[in-house]
Amino acid sequence: MQVAHELSDFQDGKERILVLKDSSILENAEEGDKLVSIQIEEQKRLKKNLENKKKKPIYTGYDDEEFNF
């Protein structure tokens, strides 16, 4: 059984609940069971979404090349 997170993802003194990662039977046979923390996964997903949101240009209404004045 493996833990799917890096040691640096865990903060000292904080308890984390680990659950079995959802995977197909074929993946499970190849890699074995993995333990994941739902909280850490959510934090990573949120961080990635915020980074992607920063990359998007802000729509100003003047960006439309379709409407030339």
N, CA, C and O atoms as a GROMACS GRO file, in nm:
protein
  276
    1MET      N    1   0.085  -0.116   0.000
    1MET     CA    2   0.000   0.000   0.000
    1MET      C    3   0.090   0.124   0.000
    1MET      O    4   0.188   0.130   0.074
    2GLN      N    5   0.056   0.222  -0.084
    2GLN     CA    6   0.136   0.342  -0.098
    2GLN      C    7   0.055   0.465  -0.063
    2GLN      O    8  -0.068   0.463  -0.068
    3VAL      N    9   0.124   0.572  -0.027
    3VAL     CA   10   0.060   0.702  -0.005
    3VAL      C   11   0.086   0.785  -0.130
    3VAL      O   12   0.200   0.795  -0.175
    4ALA      N   13  -0.018   0.843  -0.187
    4ALA     CA   14  -0.008   0.913  -0.315
    4ALA      C   15   0.046   1.054  -0.304
    4ALA      O   16   0.057   1.123  -0.406
    5HIS      N   17   0.081   1.101  -0.186
    5HIS     CA   18   0.127   1.238  -0.166
    5HIS      C   19   0.274   1.239  -0.126
    5HIS      O   20   0.328   1.139  -0.078
    6GLU      N   21   0.337   1.354  -0.146
    6GLU     CA   22   0.474   1.374  -0.102
    6GLU      C   23   0.474   1.402   0.048
    6GLU      O   24   0.373   1.445   0.104
    7LEU      N   25   0.585   1.378   0.112
    7LEU     CA   26   0.598   1.404   0.255
    7LEU      C   27   0.582   1.553   0.284
    7LEU      O   28   0.533   1.591   0.391
    8SER      N   29   0.623   1.637   0.190
    8SER     CA   30   0.613   1.782   0.209
    8SER      C   31   0.468   1.831   0.208
    8SER      O   32   0.440   1.941   0.256
    9ASP      N   33   0.376   1.752   0.154
    9ASP     CA   34   0.233   1.788   0.152
    9ASP      C   35   0.171   1.783   0.290
    9ASP      O   36   0.069   1.846   0.316
   10PHE      N   37   0.233   1.707   0.379
   10PHE     CA   38   0.180   1.693   0.514
   10PHE      C   39   0.246   1.795   0.605
   10PHE      O   40   0.368   1.809   0.606
   11GLN      N   41   0.164   1.867   0.683
   11GLN     CA   42   0.216   1.967   0.775
   11GLN      C   43   0.235   1.902   0.912
   11GLN      O   44   0.158   1.816   0.953
   12ASP      N   45   0.339   1.946   0.980
   12ASP     CA   46   0.368   1.892   1.113
   12ASP      C   47   0.255   1.923   1.210
   12ASP      O   48   0.205   2.035   1.214
   13GLY      N   49   0.215   1.824   1.286
   13GLY     CA   50   0.115   1.844   1.391
   13GLY      C   51  -0.029   1.839   1.344
   13GLY      O   52  -0.120   1.846   1.426
   14LYS      N   53  -0.052   1.828   1.214
   14LYS     CA   54  -0.189   1.823   1.164
   14LYS      C   55  -0.226   1.679   1.132
   14LYS      O   56  -0.147   1.604   1.075
   15GLU      N   57  -0.346   1.641   1.171
   15GLU     CA   58  -0.394   1.508   1.138
   15GLU      C   59  -0.457   1.510   1.000
   15GLU      O   60  -0.526   1.605   0.963
   16ARG      N   61  -0.433   1.406   0.926
   16ARG     CA   62  -0.493   1.390   0.793
   16ARG      C   63  -0.560   1.254   0.787
   16ARG      O   64  -0.506   1.154   0.834
   17ILE      N   65  -0.677   1.252   0.729
   17ILE     CA   66  -0.748   1.126   0.709
   17ILE      C   67  -0.718   1.079   0.568
   17ILE      O   68  -0.739   1.152   0.471
   18LEU      N   69  -0.668   0.958   0.556
   18LEU     CA   70  -0.636   0.900   0.427
   18LEU      C   71  -0.738   0.793   0.392
   18LEU      O   72  -0.777   0.712   0.476
   19VAL      N   73  -0.780   0.795   0.267
   19VAL     CA   74  -0.876   0.697   0.218
   19VAL      C   75  -0.818   0.629   0.094
   19VAL      O   76  -0.724   0.680   0.034
   20LEU      N   77  -0.874   0.516   0.058
   20LEU     CA   78  -0.829   0.447  -0.062
   20LEU      C   79  -0.869   0.527  -0.186
   20LEU      O   80  -0.982   0.574  -0.196
   21LYS      N   81  -0.775   0.541  -0.278
   21LYS     CA   82  -0.799   0.614  -0.402
   21LYS      C   83  -0.889   0.531  -0.493
   21LYS      O   84  -0.871   0.409  -0.504
   22ASP      N   85  -0.985   0.597  -0.557
   22ASP     CA   86  -1.070   0.528  -0.653
   22ASP      C   87  -0.986   0.490  -0.775
   22ASP      O   88  -0.916   0.574  -0.831
   23SER      N   89  -0.995   0.367  -0.814
   23SER     CA   90  -0.923   0.321  -0.932
   23SER      C   91  -0.992   0.197  -0.986
   23SER      O   92  -1.068   0.130  -0.916
   24SER      N   93  -0.964   0.169  -1.112
   24SER     CA   94  -1.022   0.050  -1.171
   24SER      C   95  -0.949  -0.075  -1.121
   24SER      O   96  -0.841  -0.065  -1.063
   25ILE      N   97  -1.008  -0.187  -1.143
   25ILE     CA   98  -0.948  -0.312  -1.096
   25ILE      C   99  -0.815  -0.338  -1.166
   25ILE      O  100  -0.721  -0.387  -1.104
   26LEU      N  101  -0.806  -0.304  -1.295
   26LEU     CA  102  -0.682  -0.326  -1.369
   26LEU      C  103  -0.571  -0.235  -1.317
   26LEU      O  104  -0.457  -0.279  -1.303
   27GLU      N  105  -0.603  -0.108  -1.288
   27GLU     CA  106  -0.503  -0.018  -1.231
   27GLU      C  107  -0.458  -0.068  -1.095
   27GLU      O  108  -0.340  -0.063  -1.061
   28ASN      N  109  -0.553  -0.116  -1.018
   28ASN     CA  110  -0.525  -0.164  -0.884
   28ASN      C  111  -0.429  -0.283  -0.888
   28ASN      O  112  -0.340  -0.295  -0.803
   29ALA      N  113  -0.447  -0.371  -0.986
   29ALA     CA  114  -0.362  -0.489  -0.996
   29ALA      C  115  -0.219  -0.450  -1.034
   29ALA      O  116  -0.123  -0.511  -0.987
   30GLU      N  117  -0.206  -0.347  -1.120
   30GLU     CA  118  -0.074  -0.306  -1.166
   30GLU      C  119   0.002  -0.226  -1.060
   30GLU      O  120   0.118  -0.254  -1.032
   31GLU      N  121  -0.065  -0.127  -1.002
   31GLU     CA  122   0.002  -0.034  -0.912
   31GLU      C  123  -0.016  -0.068  -0.765
   31GLU      O  124   0.068  -0.031  -0.682
   32GLY      N  125  -0.122  -0.134  -0.731
   32GLY     CA  126  -0.152  -0.160  -0.591
   32GLY      C  127  -0.239  -0.048  -0.535
   32GLY      O  128  -0.265   0.052  -0.601
   33ASP      N  129  -0.283  -0.067  -0.412
   33ASP     CA  130  -0.369   0.032  -0.348
   33ASP      C  131  -0.289   0.157  -0.312
   33ASP      O  132  -0.172   0.150  -0.275
   34LYS      N  133  -0.356   0.274  -0.325
   34LYS     CA  134  -0.294   0.400  -0.286
   34LYS      C  135  -0.386   0.471  -0.189
   34LYS      O  136  -0.508   0.469  -0.202
   35LEU      N  137  -0.325   0.534  -0.090
   35LEU     CA  138  -0.399   0.615   0.005
   35LEU      C  139  -0.387   0.762  -0.034
   35LEU      O  140  -0.278   0.808  -0.069
   36VAL      N  141  -0.498   0.834  -0.030
   36VAL     CA  142  -0.499   0.977  -0.063
   36VAL      C  143  -0.573   1.054   0.045
   36VAL      O  144  -0.658   0.999   0.115
   37SER      N  145  -0.541   1.180   0.056
   37SER     CA  146  -0.612   1.270   0.145
   37SER      C  147  -0.703   1.357   0.060
   37SER      O  148  -0.656   1.424  -0.032
   38ILE      N  149  -0.830   1.355   0.088
   38ILE     CA  150  -0.927   1.434   0.013
   38ILE      C  151  -0.894   1.583   0.027
   38ILE      O  152  -0.906   1.658  -0.069
   39GLN      N  153  -0.853   1.625   0.146
   39GLN     CA  154  -0.821   1.766   0.170
   39GLN      C  155  -0.702   1.812   0.085
   39GLN      O  156  -0.706   1.920   0.027
   40ILE      N  157  -0.600   1.731   0.079
   40ILE     CA  158  -0.481   1.768   0.000
   40ILE      C  159  -0.517   1.771  -0.148
   40ILE      O  160  -0.472   1.861  -0.220
   41GLU      N  161  -0.596   1.676  -0.195
   41GLU     CA  162  -0.639   1.674  -0.334
   41GLU      C  163  -0.719   1.800  -0.368
   41GLU      O  164  -0.699   1.859  -0.474
   42GLU      N  165  -0.809   1.841  -0.279
   42GLU     CA  166  -0.889   1.962  -0.302
   42GLU      C  167  -0.801   2.086  -0.304
   42GLU      O  168  -0.823   2.174  -0.387
   43GLN      N  169  -0.702   2.093  -0.217
   43GLN     CA  170  -0.610   2.208  -0.215
   43GLN      C  171  -0.532   2.216  -0.345
   43GLN      O  172  -0.514   2.325  -0.400
   44LYS      N  173  -0.484   2.103  -0.394
   44LYS     CA  174  -0.410   2.101  -0.520
   44LYS      C  175  -0.499   2.144  -0.636
   44LYS      O  176  -0.457   2.221  -0.722
   45ARG      N  177  -0.624   2.094  -0.639
   45ARG     CA  178  -0.717   2.128  -0.745
   45ARG      C  179  -0.750   2.278  -0.742
   45ARG      O  180  -0.756   2.342  -0.847
   46LEU      N  181  -0.771   2.333  -0.623
   46LEU     CA  182  -0.801   2.475  -0.608
   46LEU      C  183  -0.683   2.560  -0.654
   46LEU      O  184  -0.702   2.660  -0.723
   47LYS      N  185  -0.563   2.521  -0.615
   47LYS     CA  186  -0.443   2.595  -0.654
   47LYS      C  187  -0.427   2.595  -0.806
   47LYS      O  188  -0.393   2.698  -0.866
   48LYS      N  189  -0.450   2.480  -0.869
   48LYS     CA  190  -0.438   2.469  -1.014
   48LYS      C  191  -0.544   2.555  -1.083
   48LYS      O  192  -0.514   2.622  -1.182
   49ASN      N  193  -0.667   2.555  -1.032
   49ASN     CA  194  -0.773   2.636  -1.090
   49ASN      C  195  -0.743   2.785  -1.079
   49ASN      O  196  -0.769   2.861  -1.172
   50LEU      N  197  -0.687   2.827  -0.965
   50LEU     CA  198  -0.652   2.968  -0.948
   50LEU      C  199  -0.540   3.009  -1.044
   50LEU      O  200  -0.542   3.120  -1.098
   51GLU      N  201  -0.442   2.922  -1.064
   51GLU     CA  202  -0.334   2.950  -1.159
   51GLU      C  203  -0.389   2.962  -1.300
   51GLU      O  204  -0.348   3.050  -1.376
   52ASN      N  205  -0.480   2.872  -1.338
   52ASN     CA  206  -0.540   2.878  -1.471
   52ASN      C  207  -0.625   3.003  -1.488
   52ASN      O  208  -0.629   3.061  -1.596
   53LYS      N  209  -0.692   3.044  -1.383
   53LYS     CA  210  -0.775   3.164  -1.389
   53LYS      C  211  -0.690   3.289  -1.409
   53LYS      O  212  -0.731   3.381  -1.479
   54LYS      N  213  -0.572   3.293  -1.349
   54LYS     CA  214  -0.482   3.406  -1.364
   54LYS      C  215  -0.430   3.416  -1.507
   54LYS      O  216  -0.401   3.526  -1.555
   55LYS      N  217  -0.417   3.304  -1.576
   55LYS     CA  218  -0.364   3.302  -1.712
   55LYS      C  219  -0.465   3.356  -1.813
   55LYS      O  220  -0.425   3.405  -1.919
   56LYS      N  221  -0.594   3.348  -1.782
   56LYS     CA  222  -0.696   3.394  -1.875
   56LYS      C  223  -0.692   3.545  -1.888
   56LYS      O  224  -0.679   3.616  -1.788
   57PRO      N  225  -0.704   3.596  -2.010
   57PRO     CA  226  -0.712   3.741  -2.025
   57PRO      C  227  -0.850   3.790  -1.979
   57PRO      O  228  -0.949   3.718  -1.988
   58ILE      N  229  -0.852   3.911  -1.930
   58ILE     CA  230  -0.977   3.970  -1.883
   58ILE      C  231  -1.052   4.027  -2.003
   58ILE      O  232  -0.994   4.099  -2.084
   59TYR      N  233  -1.178   3.995  -2.015
   59TYR     CA  234  -1.260   4.044  -2.125
   59TYR      C  235  -1.300   4.188  -2.099
   59TYR      O  236  -1.357   4.219  -1.994
   60THR      N  237  -1.270   4.275  -2.194
   60THR     CA  238  -1.302   4.417  -2.177
   60THR      C  239  -1.414   4.464  -2.268
   60THR      O  240  -1.466   4.574  -2.250
   61GLY      N  241  -1.453   4.384  -2.363
   61GLY     CA  242  -1.556   4.426  -2.457
   61GLY      C  243  -1.496   4.486  -2.583
   61GLY      O  244  -1.561   4.492  -2.687
   62TYR      N  245  -1.371   4.530  -2.574
   62TYR     CA  246  -1.301   4.586  -2.690
   62TYR      C  247  -1.215   4.482  -2.758
   62TYR      O  248  -1.149   4.511  -2.858
   63ASP      N  249  -1.215   4.363  -2.705
   63ASP     CA  250  -1.130   4.257  -2.759
   63ASP      C  251  -1.190   4.189  -2.880
   63ASP      O  252  -1.122   4.110  -2.947
   64ASP      N  253  -1.315   4.217  -2.911
   64ASP     CA  254  -1.381   4.150  -3.021
   64ASP      C  255  -1.329   4.202  -3.155
   64ASP      O  256  -1.351   4.319  -3.189
   65GLU      N  257  -1.261   4.117  -3.230
   65GLU     CA  258  -1.212   4.155  -3.362
   65GLU      C  259  -1.327   4.152  -3.462
   65GLU      O  260  -1.316   4.207  -3.572
   66GLU      N  261  -1.434   4.089  -3.424
   66GLU     CA  262  -1.550   4.076  -3.510
   66GLU      C  263  -1.617   4.211  -3.533
   66GLU      O  264  -1.675   4.235  -3.639
   67PHE      N  265  -1.610   4.298  -3.435
   67PHE     CA  266  -1.674   4.428  -3.443
   67PHE      C  267  -1.568   4.538  -3.452
   67PHE      O  268  -1.514   4.581  -3.350
   68ASN      N  269  -1.539   4.582  -3.570
   68ASN     CA  270  -1.441   4.690  -3.590
   68ASN      C  271  -1.516   4.820  -3.611
   68ASN      O  272  -1.606   4.828  -3.694
   69PHE      N  273  -1.478   4.921  -3.536
   69PHE     CA  274  -1.544   5.051  -3.549
   69PHE      C  275  -1.449   5.152  -3.607
   69PHE      O  276  -1.486   5.268  -3.626
   0.00000   0.00000   0.00000
